Amino acid sequence: MRFSCVLFDLDGTLIDHFGAIHRCHAYAFRQLGRPEPTMAQVRAAVGGGLEEAITKLGGANQLPALRAHFLEHWKKTNLEDVTALPGAHEILRALHATGTTCAVLTNKRGYAAREVCDHLGLTPLLQAVIGAEDTAWIKPQPEFTRHALQQLHANAADTVLIGDSPFDVATARSGGLAFVGVTTGTHNAEELKVAGAGRIASDLAGVARELGLDLAAAAPRH
């Protein structure tokens, strides 16, 4: 099925940034003399925004201190180990070639999301990168989705959201969007099904097939 607008989650959907995210949470916990969270714990906590992740990992009473240390380390090291997931450039190029509007809708802070998209060369293929602190809302609040659609001059009926977590499923539902889940991030197919996802792919090539795209045709010629 073709859509005129495709919104992508970022972490675990277009990029792998979990090494940096885990490193900064571990740093923050060390500064407070607390045991570092494991990668598995961090992956299970993310998706709802930094504040929610910190609260899940360390408790609400430690949120201000942990957030300050996290952001201190993040601003110094966040681009040291981030990669685009396989197929990220290809799916964006394929959509771009069909005239589809593409944008990122993420609970990562907007400035950080734009920085990493610039770093990985994704920005030229995107009409917008919208994240936390760009508005008063985050996913899955419907106001956040409506803001994005207004910025993109798109409508919900012709838009699909691609994401890896139940937060993304809830965002699509609350915003009236179609949804395709991908299991390259924080949740497996069964967890996404339980959250309400009907269409699920194992990677971005599978997402492309769900959208009726041929990634081979979008691959760069050598």
Summary of the structure (lengths in Angstrom):
residues: 222
radius of gyration: 16.9
end to end distance: 30.1
largest distance: 54.7
contacts: 778
relative contact order: 0.18
helix: 51%
strand: 16%
